[in-house]
Amino acid sequence: MNIPLIDLKAQYKSLEKDINKAVLEVLSSSEYIMGKQVKEFEEEFASCLKVRNAVSVANGTDALIIAMKALGIKEGDEVITTPFTFFSTAESISMVGAKPVFVNIDVNTFNIDCSKLINKITDKTKAILPVHLFGLPANMKEILSIAEDNGLYVIEDACQAIGAEYDGKKVGTLGDAACFSFFPTKNLSCAGDGGMIVTNKDDIADIARAIRAHGSGAYGKRAYNLMNDIHEELEVNNSESTVYNPTKYYN
Ligand SMILES: *Cc1c(COP(=O)(O)O)cnc(C)c1O
C-alpha cells in the first residue's frame, strides 16, 4: 500500500463544500487581488497570533524579502541564519543584496546552534534569521538576548511553524518581524501560492504594505517618509483598497 506523505486531495475532499462555496464567493465578487477575503484573513491571522499587523504577500519567499527590505537590510549587510532549511531562507538574504552567514545546527533540535552564533557577528551583521524547522521553535530566548546585546534585528522564518508556541506565545510574534508560507505542502496551505508577514511594529508593517503594492497610494507615501526620516501628518487607512483606490498610480 502506498501512503503519500501529503495528500492534498484527501484534505480537499474533507472540506469540499466549504471550499467550493468560498471559491465561488471570490469569483462572483471578482475581487481577485487584496479583496474582502484577504483582508478578513489578515485580521483573523493577526488575532489568532495575537500580533498587531499581518500583511499578506504572494508567498513565503516574498515575505522574507519584503520583511528584510522593510527593515532596511541591503547590499553590504550580513544576516546570520541556518544552512538546514528550505533553500529560500538564504536565497532571500541574497535577493536583498546581503550576505547569508551560516551557523550550524544543534543536532538535537535541527535549529540554529546559539552557542556558535556569537562568533559569527561582525560589524556588518544586521539581523539574525532563525528558522523554526518542522514546527519546532528555535531557541528564541537565547537568540533575542544575543540580538539585543548586539543591536540586531530578529526575523523569524516561521514558514513551517504556523501555530507553534514558545514560552506561551505564538512563534512569529517574538522577533521584529516574521514570515509565513501557504505553499500547498505547508502546515497551513492554500490552493496556489501565499505568504504573510507579521509584526508588532506598525512602521515596519506600513513599509511592507507599501512595498507589496509597488509603493503606491498612501502607504507608499508613508513608507517613503519613514525611510527618509520625513515627518508629516498622513492619513493612512488600513482598509485602503488596492483595487479601487484613487491614489493607486501615485507611486
Ligand atoms: C516554504 C519555505 C519558505 C518559502 O516559502 P514559499 O511560499 O515557498 O516561497 C521559506 N522558508 C522555509 C523554512 C520554508 O519552509
The ligand as a MOL file (V3000), in Angstrom:
LIG
                    3D

  0  0  0     0  0            999 V3000
M  V30 BEGIN CTAB
M  V30 COUNTS 15 15 0 0 0
M  V30 BEGIN ATOM
M  V30 1 C 8.4850 27.0950 2.2500 0
M  V30 2 C 9.5160 27.8410 2.9620 0
M  V30 3 C 9.9130 29.1260 2.5390 0
M  V30 4 C 9.4160 29.7780 1.2870 0
M  V30 5 O 8.0320 29.8310 1.1210 0
M  V30 6 P 7.3840 29.8760 -0.3590 0
M  V30 7 O 5.9460 30.1990 -0.1010 0
M  V30 8 O 7.5930 28.5300 -0.9730 0
M  V30 9 O 8.0770 30.9660 -1.1200 0
M  V30 10 C 10.8570 29.7810 3.3090 0
M  V30 11 N 11.3830 29.2320 4.4100 0
M  V30 12 C 11.0360 27.9970 4.8400 0
M  V30 13 C 11.6350 27.4560 6.0940 0
M  V30 14 C 10.1010 27.2520 4.1210 0
M  V30 15 O 9.7660 26.0340 4.5560 0
M  V30 END ATOM
M  V30 BEGIN BOND
M  V30 1 1 1 2
M  V30 2 1 2 3
M  V30 3 2 2 14
M  V30 4 1 3 4
M  V30 5 2 3 10
M  V30 6 1 4 5
M  V30 7 1 5 6
M  V30 8 2 6 7
M  V30 9 1 6 8
M  V30 10 1 6 9
M  V30 11 1 10 11
M  V30 12 2 11 12
M  V30 13 1 12 13
M  V30 14 1 12 14
M  V30 15 1 14 15
M  V30 END BOND
M  V30 END CTAB
M  END
